[in-house]
Amino acid sequence: MDGEFVFIKNLVKATDLNNRVGKLESYLEDKGRWVVRLDDNTTKQVKPINLSPMNCCIGSTSVKIVKAHGSLMDFFVLPLGVNVITLVDIDKGCPFNANLDEYITDFYKEGNTIFKDNDSSSEYSEPGKLLQRMLHGVSSAVNIKNHIGDGIKRINNYELEFKAGCPTIKSCSIDCIKYNGGEPQVVKNCSPHNTITDATDNLMAQPISTTTLEDLINMSGLGTYIIIACRNLARPYPMTIARTISSEHLESRARGSKRSRRRKRSRRRKRSRRRKRSKKRR
């Protein structure tokens, strides 16, 4: 789309332009090429197949399916307007199946959402219930939950690895479903990139090998993030920390602490009454 930042890739002749960062200006229908303005203010006409977006699906009107090697870290506050859908519970296995992303992409392309109110609820939609059952049959570790950001809620942060140990780009990349009216637009297997400058001060794209979920959200903006990654614990963070900072466990602990305090007060009162009765008998 016009105004989007992209980088040039896989040119065979003008190889010096590969990884150069530019901005889309206009599409030339007669030539089937985009006019790309580079950071030195020159323009190049480039085929769409030789362009890749700098950021995978920016904006709130998009669903971002994040596929990576993942491990849990500490926590961060989930911003208002962001919700994170996780597929497995903490330290309960990994969503291992090569086709999970395909199932989820097709589900959203058909206009469905996993949770009610356009994924802004913690209650499953009717199609979401069917998807949960189907994915659980594909991978027994699957237990889909929605973490809804309100600027207060805390969620486990992820360390996301997009390079090491990834057999293909399909298994470590981001799929995006954009809604701009009409048919949803799907971008498959996008790799997130940073910008660097080379020796001649040209702005170049550099693939991100490792990032955190918090940084990815800061880079890609509002919307729904579906995490296809393990929720196992990265050392040195022990299980107790992960459970403490999970919002569900925080609420459970708060309720449990209140009950515990009430029980202790009740036991103290009973002991006090027994002591008083014992003294009277004497």
C-alpha atoms as an extended CHARMM CRD file, in Angstrom:
* protein
*
       282  EXT
         1         1  MET       CA              0.0000000000        0.0000000000        0.0000000000  PROA      1               0.0000000000
         2         2  ASP       CA              1.1140000000        3.5820000000       -0.6370000000  PROA      2               0.0000000000
         3         3  GLY       CA              3.2920000000        4.9610000000        2.1490000000  PROA      3               0.0000000000
         4         4  GLU       CA              4.3280000000        1.5700000000        3.5030000000  PROA      4               0.0000000000
         5         5  PHE       CA              7.9880000000        1.0000000000        4.3280000000  PROA      5               0.0000000000
         6         6  VAL       CA              9.5310000000       -1.9720000000        2.5320000000  PROA      6               0.0000000000
         7         7  PHE       CA             12.9050000000       -3.4410000000        1.7010000000  PROA      7               0.0000000000
         8         8  ILE       CA             14.1660000000       -4.7340000000       -1.6180000000  PROA      8               0.0000000000
         9         9  LYS       CA             15.1680000000       -8.3840000000       -1.9230000000  PROA      9               0.0000000000
        10        10  ASN       CA             16.3700000000      -11.0720000000       -4.3310000000  PROA      10              0.0000000000
        11        11  LEU       CA             17.4110000000       -8.7950000000       -7.1830000000  PROA      11              0.0000000000
        12        12  VAL       CA             19.7080000000      -10.6740000000       -9.5620000000  PROA      12              0.0000000000
        13        13  LYS       CA             21.1670000000       -7.7400000000      -11.5220000000  PROA      13              0.0000000000
        14        14  ALA       CA             21.0820000000       -4.6680000000       -9.2630000000  PROA      14              0.0000000000
        15        15  THR       CA             22.2870000000       -6.6350000000       -6.2580000000  PROA      15              0.0000000000
        16        16  ASP       CA             23.5170000000       -3.4550000000       -4.5290000000  PROA      16              0.0000000000
        17        17  LEU       CA             19.8570000000       -2.5700000000       -3.9360000000  PROA      17              0.0000000000
        18        18  ASN       CA             19.0990000000       -5.7500000000       -2.0230000000  PROA      18              0.0000000000
        19        19  ASN       CA             18.0650000000       -5.0140000000        1.5990000000  PROA      19              0.0000000000
        20        20  ARG       CA             17.7640000000       -1.2760000000        0.8730000000  PROA      20              0.0000000000
        21        21  VAL       CA             14.8390000000        0.3000000000        2.7390000000  PROA      21              0.0000000000
        22        22  GLY       CA             12.3500000000        2.4990000000        0.9340000000  PROA      22              0.0000000000
        23        23  LYS       CA              8.8050000000        3.8210000000        0.9200000000  PROA      23              0.0000000000
        24        24  LEU       CA              6.1000000000        2.8090000000       -1.5510000000  PROA      24              0.0000000000
        25        25  GLU       CA              4.8980000000        5.7810000000       -3.5950000000  PROA      25              0.0000000000
        26        26  SER       CA              2.6750000000        4.4750000000       -6.3810000000  PROA      26              0.0000000000
        27        27  TYR       CA              1.9210000000        1.3440000000       -8.3740000000  PROA      27              0.0000000000
        28        28  LEU       CA              2.5050000000        1.4150000000      -12.1520000000  PROA      28              0.0000000000
        29        29  GLU       CA             -0.2560000000       -0.7500000000      -13.5880000000  PROA      29              0.0000000000
        30        30  ASP       CA              1.2420000000       -0.8270000000      -17.0990000000  PROA      30              0.0000000000
        31        31  LYS       CA              4.6250000000       -2.0440000000      -15.8150000000  PROA      31              0.0000000000
        32        32  GLY       CA              3.4710000000       -4.1550000000      -12.8610000000  PROA      32              0.0000000000
        33        33  ARG       CA              6.0020000000       -2.4330000000      -10.6070000000  PROA      33              0.0000000000
        34        34  TRP       CA              6.0330000000       -0.2540000000       -7.5240000000  PROA      34              0.0000000000
        35        35  VAL       CA              7.7900000000        3.0970000000       -7.3970000000  PROA      35              0.0000000000
        36        36  VAL       CA              9.9740000000        2.9220000000       -4.2810000000  PROA      36              0.0000000000
        37        37  ARG       CA             11.6060000000        6.0510000000       -2.8320000000  PROA      37              0.0000000000
        38        38  LEU       CA             14.8940000000        5.2210000000       -1.0980000000  PROA      38              0.0000000000
        39        39  ASP       CA             16.3800000000        7.1320000000        1.8200000000  PROA      39              0.0000000000
        40        40  ASP       CA             18.7530000000        9.0280000000       -0.5160000000  PROA      40              0.0000000000
        41        41  ASN       CA             15.6080000000       10.4310000000       -2.2370000000  PROA      41              0.0000000000
        42        42  THR       CA             16.1330000000        8.4340000000       -5.4540000000  PROA      42              0.0000000000
        43        43  THR       CA             13.3280000000        6.2510000000       -6.8040000000  PROA      43              0.0000000000
        44        44  LYS       CA             13.3980000000        2.7110000000       -8.2070000000  PROA      44              0.0000000000
        45        45  GLN       CA             10.7420000000        0.7090000000      -10.0220000000  PROA      45              0.0000000000
        46        46  VAL       CA             10.5670000000       -2.7230000000       -8.4140000000  PROA      46              0.0000000000
        47        47  LYS       CA              8.3900000000       -5.7900000000       -8.9720000000  PROA      47              0.0000000000
        48        48  PRO       CA              6.1570000000       -6.7530000000       -6.0130000000  PROA      48              0.0000000000
        49        49  ILE       CA              7.9020000000      -10.1370000000       -5.7590000000  PROA      49              0.0000000000
        50        50  ASN       CA             11.1340000000       -8.2720000000       -4.9110000000  PROA      50              0.0000000000
        51        51  LEU       CA              9.6050000000       -6.2580000000       -2.0640000000  PROA      51              0.0000000000
        52        52  SER       CA              8.9080000000       -7.2170000000        1.5170000000  PROA      52              0.0000000000
        53        53  PRO       CA              7.2480000000       -5.1540000000        4.2870000000  PROA      53              0.0000000000
        54        54  MET       CA              9.5100000000       -3.8680000000        7.0610000000  PROA      54              0.0000000000
        55        55  ASN       CA              6.8920000000       -4.6140000000        9.6960000000  PROA      55              0.0000000000
        56        56  CYS       CA              4.4610000000       -7.4870000000        9.5280000000  PROA      56              0.0000000000
        57        57  CYS       CA              0.8940000000       -6.1740000000        9.6730000000  PROA      57              0.0000000000
        58        58  ILE       CA              0.8470000000       -2.8850000000       11.5490000000  PROA      58              0.0000000000
        59        59  GLY       CA             -2.4230000000       -1.6500000000       12.9990000000  PROA      59              0.0000000000
        60        60  SER       CA             -5.4060000000       -2.6580000000       15.0590000000  PROA      60              0.0000000000
        61        61  THR       CA             -7.3880000000       -4.0110000000       12.0970000000  PROA      61              0.0000000000
        62        62  SER       CA             -5.1510000000       -7.0190000000       11.7720000000  PROA      62              0.0000000000
        63        63  VAL       CA             -4.6120000000      -10.4340000000       13.3090000000  PROA      63              0.0000000000
        64        64  LYS       CA             -0.9630000000      -11.3530000000       13.7270000000  PROA      64              0.0000000000
        65        65  ILE       CA             -0.1400000000      -15.0600000000       13.9190000000  PROA      65              0.0000000000
        66        66  VAL       CA              3.3160000000      -15.2490000000       15.5130000000  PROA      66              0.0000000000
        67        67  LYS       CA              5.2180000000      -18.5040000000       14.8920000000  PROA      67              0.0000000000
        68        68  ALA       CA              8.5030000000      -18.7920000000       16.7630000000  PROA      68              0.0000000000
        69        69  HSD       CA             10.5460000000      -20.6690000000       19.3140000000  PROA      69              0.0000000000
        70        70  GLY       CA              9.2660000000      -19.2530000000       22.5850000000  PROA      70              0.0000000000
        71        71  SER       CA             10.1200000000      -19.2430000000       26.2550000000  PROA      71              0.0000000000
        72        72  LEU       CA              8.5620000000      -17.2610000000       29.0780000000  PROA      72              0.0000000000
        73        73  MET       CA             10.3580000000      -14.4070000000       30.7810000000  PROA      73              0.0000000000
        74        74  ASP       CA              9.1950000000      -11.9690000000       33.4470000000  PROA      74              0.0000000000
        75        75  PHE       CA              6.1070000000       -9.8470000000       32.6750000000  PROA      75              0.0000000000
        76        76  PHE       CA              4.8420000000       -6.5960000000       31.1850000000  PROA      76              0.0000000000
        77        77  VAL       CA              1.6140000000       -4.6080000000       31.1980000000  PROA      77              0.0000000000
        78        78  LEU       CA             -0.5550000000       -5.4310000000       28.1980000000  PROA      78              0.0000000000
        79        79  PRO       CA             -1.6220000000       -2.1600000000       26.4910000000  PROA      79              0.0000000000
        80        80  LEU       CA             -5.2370000000       -1.1960000000       25.9400000000  PROA      80              0.0000000000
        81        81  GLY       CA             -6.2710000000       -2.2780000000       22.4330000000  PROA      81              0.0000000000
        82        82  VAL       CA             -4.0160000000       -5.3470000000       22.3780000000  PROA      82              0.0000000000
        83        83  ASN       CA             -5.0910000000       -8.8900000000       23.0840000000  PROA      83              0.0000000000
        84        84  VAL       CA             -2.8240000000      -11.9140000000       23.1110000000  PROA      84              0.0000000000
        85        85  ILE       CA             -4.2730000000      -15.3430000000       22.3710000000  PROA      85              0.0000000000
        86        86  THR       CA             -2.1550000000      -18.2060000000       23.7080000000  PROA      86              0.0000000000
        87        87  LEU       CA             -2.6220000000      -21.8120000000       22.6100000000  PROA      87              0.0000000000
        88        88  VAL       CA             -1.1170000000      -23.6810000000       25.5830000000  PROA      88              0.0000000000
        89        89  ASP       CA             -0.9600000000      -23.2680000000       29.3590000000  PROA      89              0.0000000000
        90        90  ILE       CA              2.2360000000      -22.3220000000       31.1840000000  PROA      90              0.0000000000
        91        91  ASP       CA              4.7600000000      -25.1570000000       31.0970000000  PROA      91              0.0000000000
        92        92  LYS       CA              2.1610000000      -27.5970000000       29.7460000000  PROA      92              0.0000000000
        93        93  GLY       CA              3.7410000000      -28.4990000000       26.4350000000  PROA      93              0.0000000000
        94        94  CYS       CA              4.1250000000      -26.8800000000       23.0310000000  PROA      94              0.0000000000
        95        95  PRO       CA              1.6200000000      -26.4780000000       20.1670000000  PROA      95              0.0000000000
        96        96  PHE       CA              3.6020000000      -28.7360000000       17.8290000000  PROA      96              0.0000000000
        97        97  ASN       CA              1.8440000000      -29.1700000000       14.5040000000  PROA      97              0.0000000000
        98        98  ALA       CA              3.0160000000      -27.9280000000       11.1360000000  PROA      98              0.0000000000
        99        99  ASN       CA             -0.4910000000      -26.9140000000       10.0620000000  PROA      99              0.0000000000
       100       100  LEU       CA             -1.7530000000      -24.9630000000       13.0940000000  PROA      100             0.0000000000
       101       101  ASP       CA             -1.1000000000      -21.6480000000       11.3590000000  PROA      101             0.0000000000
       102       102  GLU       CA             -3.0390000000      -22.8160000000        8.2750000000  PROA      102             0.0000000000
       103       103  TYR       CA             -6.0510000000      -23.8400000000       10.3640000000  PROA      103             0.0000000000
       104       104  ILE       CA             -6.1000000000      -20.5050000000       12.1940000000  PROA      104             0.0000000000
       105       105  THR       CA             -5.5440000000      -18.4130000000        9.0480000000  PROA      105             0.0000000000
       106       106  ASP       CA             -8.3880000000      -20.1520000000        7.2030000000  PROA      106             0.0000000000
       107       107  PHE       CA            -10.6080000000      -19.7010000000       10.2690000000  PROA      107             0.0000000000
       108       108  TYR       CA            -10.0840000000      -15.9200000000       10.3390000000  PROA      108             0.0000000000
       109       109  LYS       CA            -10.2480000000      -15.5550000000        6.5460000000  PROA      109             0.0000000000
       110       110  GLU       CA            -13.8140000000      -16.8790000000        6.7300000000  PROA      110             0.0000000000
       111       111  GLY       CA            -14.7290000000      -13.9670000000        9.0060000000  PROA      111             0.0000000000
       112       112  ASN       CA            -14.6630000000      -15.8900000000       12.2760000000  PROA      112             0.0000000000
       113       113  THR       CA            -13.0920000000      -14.9420000000       15.5830000000  PROA      113             0.0000000000
       114       114  ILE       CA            -12.1230000000      -17.3500000000       18.3610000000  PROA      114             0.0000000000
       115       115  PHE       CA            -13.6900000000      -15.2040000000       21.0810000000  PROA      115             0.0000000000
       116       116  LYS       CA            -16.8410000000      -13.1240000000       21.1660000000  PROA      116             0.0000000000
       117       117  ASP       CA            -16.9890000000       -9.3820000000       20.4280000000  PROA      117             0.0000000000
       118       118  ASN       CA            -14.2410000000       -9.4880000000       17.8170000000  PROA      118             0.0000000000
       119       119  ASP       CA            -11.8250000000      -11.2400000000       20.2020000000  PROA      119             0.0000000000
       120       120  SER       CA            -12.3360000000       -8.6310000000       22.9350000000  PROA      120             0.0000000000
       121       121  SER       CA            -14.0300000000      -11.1410000000       25.2440000000  PROA      121             0.0000000000
       122       122  SER       CA            -12.7360000000      -14.1040000000       27.2270000000  PROA      122             0.0000000000
       123       123  GLU       CA            -15.7890000000      -16.1370000000       26.1930000000  PROA      123             0.0000000000
       124       124  TYR       CA            -15.5140000000      -18.4260000000       23.1760000000  PROA      124             0.0000000000
       125       125  SER       CA            -17.5910000000      -17.7080000000       20.1040000000  PROA      125             0.0000000000
       126       126  GLU       CA            -19.5190000000      -20.7050000000       18.7500000000  PROA      126             0.0000000000
       127       127  PRO       CA            -17.0230000000      -21.1620000000       15.8600000000  PROA      127             0.0000000000
       128       128  GLY       CA            -14.2280000000      -20.6760000000       18.4350000000  PROA      128             0.0000000000
       129       129  LYS       CA            -15.5300000000      -23.6230000000       20.4760000000  PROA      129             0.0000000000
       130       130  LEU       CA            -15.3590000000      -25.8120000000       17.3780000000  PROA      130             0.0000000000
       131       131  LEU       CA            -11.8210000000      -24.5970000000       16.5940000000  PROA      131             0.0000000000
       132       132  GLN       CA            -10.6800000000      -25.3030000000       20.1800000000  PROA      132             0.0000000000
       133       133  ARG       CA            -11.9760000000      -28.8710000000       19.9670000000  PROA      133             0.0000000000
       134       134  MET       CA            -10.4730000000      -29.3960000000       16.5310000000  PROA      134             0.0000000000
       135       135  LEU       CA             -7.0290000000      -28.0120000000       17.4730000000  PROA      135             0.0000000000
       136       136  HSD       CA             -7.0150000000      -29.9830000000       20.7160000000  PROA      136             0.0000000000
       137       137  GLY       CA             -7.5260000000      -33.0930000000       18.5880000000  PROA      137             0.0000000000
       138       138  VAL       CA             -4.5810000000      -32.0840000000       16.4060000000  PROA      138             0.0000000000
       139       139  SER       CA             -2.3110000000      -31.2450000000       19.3550000000  PROA      139             0.0000000000
       140       140  SER       CA             -3.3640000000      -32.3600000000       22.8520000000  PROA      140             0.0000000000
       141       141  ALA       CA             -1.4300000000      -29.4700000000       24.4650000000  PROA      141             0.0000000000
       142       142  VAL       CA             -3.8070000000      -26.8690000000       22.9590000000  PROA      142             0.0000000000
       143       143  ASN       CA             -5.9170000000      -24.8800000000       25.4360000000  PROA      143             0.0000000000
       144       144  ILE       CA             -6.7750000000      -21.5100000000       23.8890000000  PROA      144             0.0000000000
       145       145  LYS       CA             -6.9770000000      -18.4700000000       26.1820000000  PROA      145             0.0000000000
       146       146  ASN       CA             -7.4520000000      -14.7680000000       25.5110000000  PROA      146             0.0000000000
       147       147  HSD       CA             -5.4220000000      -12.1860000000       27.4620000000  PROA      147             0.0000000000
       148       148  ILE       CA             -7.1500000000       -8.8210000000       26.9980000000  PROA      148             0.0000000000
       149       149  GLY       CA             -5.0850000000       -5.6690000000       27.4760000000  PROA      149             0.0000000000
       150       150  ASP       CA             -6.4520000000       -2.8100000000       29.5500000000  PROA      150             0.0000000000
       151       151  GLY       CA             -3.2510000000       -0.9600000000       30.4750000000  PROA      151             0.0000000000
       152       152  ILE       CA             -3.2880000000       -2.6730000000       33.8980000000  PROA      152             0.0000000000
       153       153  LYS       CA             -3.3310000000       -6.4130000000       33.2410000000  PROA      153             0.0000000000
       154       154  ARG       CA              0.0450000000       -8.1250000000       33.4160000000  PROA      154             0.0000000000
       155       155  ILE       CA              1.0390000000      -10.9750000000       31.1480000000  PROA      155             0.0000000000
       156       156  ASN       CA              4.0790000000      -13.1930000000       30.8460000000  PROA      156             0.0000000000
       157       157  ASN       CA              6.5600000000      -11.8030000000       28.3780000000  PROA      157             0.0000000000
       158       158  TYR       CA              7.9760000000      -14.0880000000       25.6950000000  PROA      158             0.0000000000
       159       159  GLU       CA             11.4460000000      -14.3930000000       24.2960000000  PROA      159             0.0000000000
       160       160  LEU       CA             10.7290000000      -15.1040000000       20.6150000000  PROA      160             0.0000000000
       161       161  GLU       CA             13.4120000000      -16.6980000000       18.4550000000  PROA      161             0.0000000000
       162       162  PHE       CA             12.9120000000      -16.3660000000       14.6790000000  PROA      162             0.0000000000
       163       163  LYS       CA             16.1740000000      -17.8490000000       13.4120000000  PROA      163             0.0000000000
       164       164  ALA       CA             18.0180000000      -20.4950000000       15.4110000000  PROA      164             0.0000000000
       165       165  GLY       CA             16.6600000000      -24.0010000000       14.9980000000  PROA      165             0.0000000000
       166       166  CYS       CA             13.9790000000      -23.0110000000       12.4940000000  PROA      166             0.0000000000
       167       167  PRO       CA             13.8760000000      -25.4810000000        9.5940000000  PROA      167             0.0000000000
       168       168  THR       CA             11.9060000000      -23.1390000000        7.2960000000  PROA      168             0.0000000000
       169       169  ILE       CA             10.6260000000      -19.5640000000        7.3010000000  PROA      169             0.0000000000
       170       170  LYS       CA              7.1010000000      -21.0000000000        7.6270000000  PROA      170             0.0000000000
       171       171  SER       CA              7.8600000000      -22.2700000000       11.1200000000  PROA      171             0.0000000000
       172       172  CYS       CA              9.4440000000      -19.0070000000       12.3780000000  PROA      172             0.0000000000
       173       173  SER       CA              7.7110000000      -15.9530000000       10.9430000000  PROA      173             0.0000000000
       174       174  ILE       CA              4.5120000000      -13.9190000000       11.1990000000  PROA      174             0.0000000000
       175       175  ASP       CA              1.3160000000      -14.3790000000        9.2140000000  PROA      175             0.0000000000
       176       176  CYS       CA             -1.0230000000      -11.4300000000        8.9870000000  PROA      176             0.0000000000
       177       177  ILE       CA             -4.7180000000      -11.0810000000        8.1840000000  PROA      177             0.0000000000
       178       178  LYS       CA             -5.5750000000       -7.4600000000        7.3980000000  PROA      178             0.0000000000
       179       179  TYR       CA             -9.1120000000       -6.0740000000        7.3240000000  PROA      179             0.0000000000
       180       180  ASN       CA             -9.5190000000       -3.0160000000        5.1300000000  PROA      180             0.0000000000
       181       181  GLY       CA            -13.0500000000       -3.6590000000        3.9120000000  PROA      181             0.0000000000
       182       182  GLY       CA            -13.9590000000       -6.3960000000        1.4750000000  PROA      182             0.0000000000
       183       183  GLU       CA            -11.9740000000       -9.6240000000        1.3210000000  PROA      183             0.0000000000
       184       184  PRO       CA             -9.3700000000       -9.9940000000        4.1060000000  PROA      184             0.0000000000
       185       185  GLN       CA             -5.7870000000       -9.6150000000        2.8580000000  PROA      185             0.0000000000
       186       186  VAL       CA             -3.4000000000      -12.3620000000        3.9700000000  PROA      186             0.0000000000
       187       187  VAL       CA              0.3740000000      -11.8850000000        4.2150000000  PROA      187             0.0000000000
       188       188  LYS       CA              2.2220000000      -15.1560000000        4.7980000000  PROA      188             0.0000000000
       189       189  ASN       CA              5.6060000000      -15.8650000000        6.3650000000  PROA      189             0.0000000000
       190       190  CYS       CA              6.7230000000      -12.2970000000        7.0110000000  PROA      190             0.0000000000
       191       191  SER       CA             10.0150000000      -11.8400000000        8.8590000000  PROA      191             0.0000000000
       192       192  PRO       CA             10.2490000000       -8.8250000000       11.2040000000  PROA      192             0.0000000000
       193       193  HSD       CA             13.1450000000       -6.4810000000       10.4540000000  PROA      193             0.0000000000
       194       194  ASN       CA             15.0710000000       -3.6130000000       12.0300000000  PROA      194             0.0000000000
       195       195  THR       CA             16.8750000000       -0.8620000000       10.1400000000  PROA      195             0.0000000000
       196       196  ILE       CA             20.6310000000       -0.2630000000       10.2140000000  PROA      196             0.0000000000
       197       197  THR       CA             22.9560000000        1.9490000000        8.1900000000  PROA      197             0.0000000000
       198       198  ASP       CA             25.7550000000        0.4720000000        6.0950000000  PROA      198             0.0000000000
       199       199  ALA       CA             29.2510000000        1.9000000000        5.5240000000  PROA      199             0.0000000000
       200       200  THR       CA             27.8940000000        4.3970000000        2.9760000000  PROA      200             0.0000000000
       201       201  ASP       CA             25.0120000000        5.4970000000        5.2320000000  PROA      201             0.0000000000
       202       202  ASN       CA             22.3510000000        3.6920000000        3.2140000000  PROA      202             0.0000000000
       203       203  LEU       CA             19.3560000000        2.5440000000        5.2350000000  PROA      203             0.0000000000
       204       204  MET       CA             19.3250000000       -1.2590000000        5.2070000000  PROA      204             0.0000000000
       205       205  ALA       CA             16.9630000000       -3.9280000000        6.5140000000  PROA      205             0.0000000000
       206       206  GLN       CA             18.2910000000       -6.4120000000        9.0340000000  PROA      206             0.0000000000
       207       207  PRO       CA             16.2140000000       -9.4480000000       10.0280000000  PROA      207             0.0000000000
       208       208  ILE       CA             15.3950000000       -9.7280000000       13.7140000000  PROA      208             0.0000000000
       209       209  SER       CA             16.6440000000      -13.0310000000       15.0880000000  PROA      209             0.0000000000
       210       210  THR       CA             15.3830000000      -12.6330000000       18.6690000000  PROA      210             0.0000000000
       211       211  THR       CA             12.9090000000      -10.2390000000       20.2290000000  PROA      211             0.0000000000
       212       212  THR       CA             10.3590000000      -10.1300000000       23.0210000000  PROA      212             0.0000000000
       213       213  LEU       CA              6.5880000000      -10.0750000000       22.7400000000  PROA      213             0.0000000000
       214       214  GLU       CA              6.5660000000       -6.6310000000       24.3620000000  PROA      214             0.0000000000
       215       215  ASP       CA              8.9830000000       -5.2320000000       21.7590000000  PROA      215             0.0000000000
       216       216  LEU       CA              7.0450000000       -6.8820000000       18.9300000000  PROA      216             0.0000000000
       217       217  ILE       CA              3.8330000000       -5.2140000000       20.1330000000  PROA      217             0.0000000000
       218       218  ASN       CA              5.6110000000       -1.8470000000       20.3990000000  PROA      218             0.0000000000
       219       219  MET       CA              6.8330000000       -2.2990000000       16.8270000000  PROA      219             0.0000000000
       220       220  SER       CA              3.6500000000       -3.6750000000       15.2410000000  PROA      220             0.0000000000
       221       221  GLY       CA              0.9920000000       -1.7820000000       17.1630000000  PROA      221             0.0000000000
       222       222  LEU       CA             -2.4970000000       -2.6390000000       18.3800000000  PROA      222             0.0000000000
       223       223  GLY       CA             -4.5390000000       -5.6720000000       17.4190000000  PROA      223             0.0000000000
       224       224  THR       CA             -4.7660000000       -9.3910000000       18.0620000000  PROA      224             0.0000000000
       225       225  TYR       CA             -1.6260000000      -11.5020000000       18.4990000000  PROA      225             0.0000000000
       226       226  ILE       CA             -1.9900000000      -15.2830000000       18.2840000000  PROA      226             0.0000000000
       227       227  ILE       CA              1.1300000000      -16.9470000000       19.6690000000  PROA      227             0.0000000000
       228       228  ILE       CA              2.1130000000      -20.3180000000       18.2080000000  PROA      228             0.0000000000
       229       229  ALA       CA              5.0430000000      -20.9810000000       20.5290000000  PROA      229             0.0000000000
       230       230  CYS       CA              5.9370000000      -22.8840000000       23.6720000000  PROA      230             0.0000000000
       231       231  ARG       CA              5.0870000000      -21.3000000000       27.0130000000  PROA      231             0.0000000000
       232       232  ASN       CA              7.8940000000      -23.0690000000       28.8190000000  PROA      232             0.0000000000
       233       233  LEU       CA             10.0660000000      -21.2480000000       31.3020000000  PROA      233             0.0000000000
       234       234  ALA       CA             13.3700000000      -19.6700000000       30.4010000000  PROA      234             0.0000000000
       235       235  ARG       CA             16.0450000000      -20.0230000000       33.0350000000  PROA      235             0.0000000000
       236       236  PRO       CA             16.5650000000      -18.4860000000       35.5720000000  PROA      236             0.0000000000
       237       237  TYR       CA             12.8330000000      -17.7510000000       35.9140000000  PROA      237             0.0000000000
       238       238  PRO       CA             11.3470000000      -20.5030000000       38.1000000000  PROA      238             0.0000000000
       239       239  MET       CA              7.8260000000      -21.8230000000       37.8410000000  PROA      239             0.0000000000
       240       240  THR       CA              6.7410000000      -19.9190000000       40.9420000000  PROA      240             0.0000000000
       241       241  ILE       CA              7.5060000000      -16.5860000000       39.2450000000  PROA      241             0.0000000000
       242       242  ALA       CA              5.5700000000      -17.5080000000       36.1130000000  PROA      242             0.0000000000
       243       243  ARG       CA              2.5910000000      -18.5750000000       38.1810000000  PROA      243             0.0000000000
       244       244  THR       CA              2.7850000000      -15.4630000000       40.3300000000  PROA      244             0.0000000000
       245       245  ILE       CA              2.6900000000      -13.0870000000       37.3710000000  PROA      245             0.0000000000
       246       246  SER       CA             -0.0070000000      -14.8870000000       35.4360000000  PROA      246             0.0000000000
       247       247  SER       CA             -3.1840000000      -12.8390000000       35.8870000000  PROA      247             0.0000000000
       248       248  GLU       CA             -5.3020000000      -15.9140000000       36.4910000000  PROA      248             0.0000000000
       249       249  HSD       CA             -2.9540000000      -17.0420000000       39.2730000000  PROA      249             0.0000000000
       250       250  LEU       CA             -2.7670000000      -13.5290000000       40.7080000000  PROA      250             0.0000000000
       251       251  GLU       CA             -6.5490000000      -13.4490000000       41.0560000000  PROA      251             0.0000000000
       252       252  SER       CA             -6.5810000000      -16.9850000000       42.4460000000  PROA      252             0.0000000000
       253       253  ARG       CA             -3.8470000000      -16.1310000000       44.9570000000  PROA      253             0.0000000000
       254       254  ALA       CA             -5.6950000000      -12.9940000000       46.0490000000  PROA      254             0.0000000000
       255       255  ARG       CA             -8.8610000000      -15.0060000000       46.6620000000  PROA      255             0.0000000000
       256       256  GLY       CA             -6.8870000000      -17.7630000000       48.3760000000  PROA      256             0.0000000000
       257       257  SER       CA             -5.0680000000      -15.2670000000       50.6120000000  PROA      257             0.0000000000
       258       258  LYS       CA             -8.3590000000      -13.7420000000       51.7660000000  PROA      258             0.0000000000
       259       259  ARG       CA             -9.7850000000      -17.1790000000       52.5500000000  PROA      259             0.0000000000
       260       260  SER       CA             -6.5970000000      -18.1100000000       54.3760000000  PROA      260             0.0000000000
       261       261  ARG       CA             -6.7140000000      -14.9420000000       56.5030000000  PROA      261             0.0000000000
       262       262  ARG       CA            -10.3780000000      -15.5560000000       57.3380000000  PROA      262             0.0000000000
       263       263  ARG       CA             -9.6260000000      -19.1430000000       58.3710000000  PROA      263             0.0000000000
       264       264  LYS       CA             -6.7280000000      -18.0120000000       60.5920000000  PROA      264             0.0000000000
       265       265  ARG       CA             -8.8960000000      -15.3610000000       62.2860000000  PROA      265             0.0000000000
       266       266  SER       CA            -11.6200000000      -17.9410000000       62.8290000000  PROA      266             0.0000000000
       267       267  ARG       CA             -9.1680000000      -20.4100000000       64.3670000000  PROA      267             0.0000000000
       268       268  ARG       CA             -7.7500000000      -17.7120000000       66.6630000000  PROA      268             0.0000000000
       269       269  ARG       CA            -11.2630000000      -16.7610000000       67.8490000000  PROA      269             0.0000000000
       270       270  LYS       CA            -12.1100000000      -20.4120000000       68.5290000000  PROA      270             0.0000000000
       271       271  ARG       CA             -8.8980000000      -20.9510000000       70.5190000000  PROA      271             0.0000000000
       272       272  SER       CA             -9.5760000000      -17.7870000000       72.4900000000  PROA      272             0.0000000000
       273       273  ARG       CA            -13.1130000000      -18.9280000000       73.3500000000  PROA      273             0.0000000000
       274       274  ARG       CA            -11.8660000000      -22.3600000000       74.4100000000  PROA      274             0.0000000000
       275       275  ARG       CA             -9.2550000000      -20.7930000000       76.6960000000  PROA      275             0.0000000000
       276       276  LYS       CA            -11.8800000000      -18.5450000000       78.2990000000  PROA      276             0.0000000000
       277       277  ARG       CA            -14.2630000000      -21.4620000000       78.9050000000  PROA      277             0.0000000000
       278       278  SER       CA            -11.4020000000      -23.4840000000       80.3450000000  PROA      278             0.0000000000
       279       279  LYS       CA            -10.5300000000      -20.7020000000       82.8200000000  PROA      279             0.0000000000
       280       280  LYS       CA            -14.1490000000      -20.3920000000       83.9630000000  PROA      280             0.0000000000
       281       281  ARG       CA            -14.3470000000      -24.0870000000       84.7620000000  PROA      281             0.0000000000
       282       282  ARG       CA            -11.3140000000      -23.7790000000       86.9900000000  PROA      282             0.0000000000
